[in-house]
Structure formats: C-alpha cells, structure tokens
Amino acid sequence: MKLNTNNYKYKELVKWYKRPINQPIRKIVNDQILLMKKHVPGNNVLFIGLSEFSKKFNSQKNLSFIAIDEITSSDHITESKRLPFEDKSHDVIIIIHALDYTDNPYELVREIDRIATDDAKIALIGFNKFSLWGTLKPFMNKLTSPWLLNFHSLYSVREWFKLLGYEQNYKDTSSFTPIISKKISKYLNKISIIQKILAKDYGGLYFFAFNKKIIPLTPVKLKFKEKIFMSSFAKSTTNMIK
C-alpha cells in the first residue's frame, strides 16, 4: 500500500541510499535489521519507511504485512490524513527514517500508538541529532539528503514513546562519521569499533526497539473481617455477627 504524497525528502533519501559511496552505510542498516528483528516478533506488521528495507521484516509467519513508503509531511495529521487503519490493528510497527522525513514526528508517533495493540512492538531507525552528523548538518547542503532531513536525539525519541507507555528493549547507534569521501569508507570498520567503545550513543544512525507496557490487572477478592446485619429496629437490637 502506498500513500503518494510527492514527498521530496523521501525521494532524496532513496537516492542517497542508492549511491555507491553510501553502500557501507546501507550494509550497516541491513545488518542492524537482522539484530532488531528478534525484538519485534508479531503477526500483523505495518512497515513505514524506505521500501527497500521492507523485505527484511516480511516473513511467512506474518498473518499480514503492509508497507507504506511515503507519508504526509503537512503541518497537522487531521482526520482525513490519519493512517488508514483501525485502532489497535497492528502488533508490530516498523519505522525506517519516517520520523526524519515528516515535519511532525510526534504526531506520527501518536498516530502509530493509536493503531498499536496493547502488546505492540515498535522498531525505529533514524538519524541521530547528537552525533558528528548532526554537528556537520548546519554546514552542509540543505537541499540534499541526508542534510535536508530532521535529525532527532536519542532522548527525544525515547521520551516520545515513554510518554505513551512504551519501554525500550533495544538501543544502538552506528556510523560515527558520514562517508564524505571514498578514503573514509576504507576506515569505516575501524572507526565503528572505536565509536562502540568511546562514543556508543553518538553514531550517526540510531536503532531502537520498544515494547508497549502492559499493566496486569489481577482481581482482588474483597475480605471482610466483620459481618454486620442491620435491622429495621432500634439501635439496641442490631445484631453483629462475627
């Protein structure tokens, strides 16, 4: 299923991932997806984001798998622009860069929560604001990807879902430095190892998995220490049975 919104940011991001120089980063994302999949088991899957990664989450075990590659980036998600799904209709929701190319990430998160079941699992991939990528962003061409996208901090993403009752069960970052030249790509593995040791939260890409918190409702049997029988007679005739 596709929502054709002529999303410029989305199309530029697709082109960015297809460039030969960015193939090492594409491989990192694919490798991370394999690690994240075990944290988001479920039956009815909704995929929102870059369609080239959707096949990684599709499985014969899924009862349903729906992919939306583009979403609206308008100022507000109104009734007419809501995701076309019923409340609590999906137990797994995958978000690949969709928070980066929409202008209203928190409204999208709320809409995702609307269609999530009570035991839903959420997986996210996006660009990390507090990273070398985020530091370089103001100095880069804002008309090209990924610099025209919205970068978000790990704290912001975690808080958006925490406020809606989700708890984190997986977090990682990778790609400490953007690949500006082919020389950097040669040393990418070494840089990644150093980043994992010294700056584990400052990679250019973040990877999250969340579980929706389930509050168990245990029925409590009421116990009365005393049984009181009230008669219609005077107070002195009231019988108390212990």
Backbone hydrogen bonds, N-H to C=O, Kabsch-Sander energy under -0.5 kcal/mol:
donor,donor_aa,acceptor,acceptor_aa,energy
4,N,2,K,-0.7
5,T,3,L,-1.0
8,Y,6,N,-0.9
11,K,7,N,-2.1
12,E,8,Y,-2.3
13,L,9,K,-1.9
14,V,10,Y,-2.1
15,K,11,K,-1.9
16,W,12,E,-2.1
17,Y,13,L,-2.0
18,K,14,V,-1.0
19,R,15,K,-0.7
19,R,16,W,-0.9
22,N,19,R,-1.4
23,Q,20,P,-1.5
26,R,22,N,-2.1
27,K,23,Q,-2.3
28,I,24,P,-1.7
29,V,25,I,-2.2
30,N,26,R,-2.2
31,D,27,K,-2.6
32,Q,28,I,-2.3
33,I,29,V,-2.2
34,L,30,N,-1.3
35,L,31,D,-1.1
36,M,32,Q,-2.3
37,K,33,I,-2.1
39,H,36,M,-2.0
40,V,37,K,-1.4
45,V,43,N,-0.8
45,V,64,S,-2.6
46,L,92,V,-2.4
47,F,66,I,-3.2
48,I,46,L,-0.5
48,I,94,I,-3.1
49,G,68,I,-2.4
50,L,96,I,-1.0
53,F,50,L,-1.7
54,S,51,S,-1.3
55,K,51,S,-0.6
56,K,53,F,-0.9
57,F,54,S,-1.4
58,N,54,S,-0.8
62,N,59,S,-1.3
63,L,43,N,-1.4
64,S,43,N,-1.8
66,I,45,V,-2.4
68,I,47,F,-3.4
69,D,67,A,-0.5
78,T,76,H,-1.0
81,K,78,T,-1.0
82,R,79,E,-0.9
85,F,83,L,-2.7
88,K,114,R,-2.1
89,S,86,E,-0.8
89,S,115,I,-1.2
90,H,115,I,-2.5
91,D,44,N,-1.1
92,V,44,N,-1.6
93,I,121,K,-2.4
94,I,46,L,-2.9
95,I,123,A,-2.9
96,I,48,I,-2.5
96,I,94,I,-0.5
97,H,95,I,-0.8
97,H,125,I,-3.0
100,D,97,H,-1.0
101,Y,97,H,-1.5
102,T,98,A,-0.7
108,L,104,N,-1.9
109,V,105,P,-2.4
110,R,106,Y,-2.3
111,E,107,E,-2.0
112,I,108,L,-2.4
113,D,109,V,-2.2
114,R,110,R,-1.6
115,I,111,E,-1.3
116,A,112,I,-0.7
116,A,113,D,-0.5
117,T,90,H,-2.2
120,A,117,T,-1.6
121,K,91,D,-2.3
122,I,210,F,-2.6
123,A,93,I,-2.2
124,L,208,F,-2.6
125,I,95,I,-2.1
126,G,206,Y,-1.6
128,N,204,G,-2.6
129,K,152,H,-1.5
131,S,129,K,-1.7
132,L,176,F,-0.5
132,L,202,Y,-0.7
134,G,128,N,-0.5
135,T,131,S,-2.0
136,L,132,L,-2.1
137,K,133,W,-1.5
139,F,136,L,-1.9
140,M,137,K,-1.5
142,K,140,M,-0.6
144,T,141,N,-1.6
148,L,144,T,-1.3
149,L,146,P,-1.6
150,N,100,D,-2.5
151,F,149,L,-0.6
152,H,127,F,-2.1
157,V,153,S,-2.0
158,R,154,L,-2.4
159,E,155,Y,-2.5
160,W,156,S,-2.4
161,F,157,V,-1.6
162,K,158,R,-2.2
163,L,159,E,-2.6
164,L,160,W,-0.6
165,G,162,K,-1.7
166,Y,161,F,-2.1
167,E,211,N,-3.0
169,N,209,A,-2.8
170,Y,209,A,-1.3
172,D,207,F,-1.7
174,S,205,L,-1.9
180,I,178,P,-1.3
184,I,181,S,-0.6
185,S,181,S,-1.1
186,K,182,K,-1.0
187,Y,183,K,-0.7
187,Y,184,I,-1.0
188,L,185,S,-0.9
191,I,187,Y,-2.4
192,S,188,L,-2.4
193,I,189,N,-1.8
194,I,190,K,-1.9
195,Q,191,I,-2.5
196,K,192,S,-2.1
197,I,193,I,-1.2
198,L,194,I,-2.9
199,A,195,Q,-2.2
202,Y,199,A,-1.8
204,G,175,S,-2.4
205,L,174,S,-2.4
206,Y,126,G,-2.8
207,F,172,D,-2.7
208,F,124,L,-2.4
209,A,170,Y,-1.9
210,F,122,I,-2.9
211,N,167,E,-2.8
212,K,120,A,-2.4
213,K,165,G,-2.9
215,I,213,K,-0.6
218,T,216,P,-0.8
221,K,219,P,-0.5
225,K,223,K,-0.5
227,K,241,I,-1.3
228,I,226,E,-0.6
229,F,227,K,-0.5
229,F,239,N,-1.4
230,M,228,I,-0.6
231,S,229,F,-0.6
237,T,234,A,-2.1
238,T,235,K,-1.5
239,N,229,F,-0.6
241,I,227,K,-1.4
241,I,239,N,-0.6
242,K,240,M,-0.6
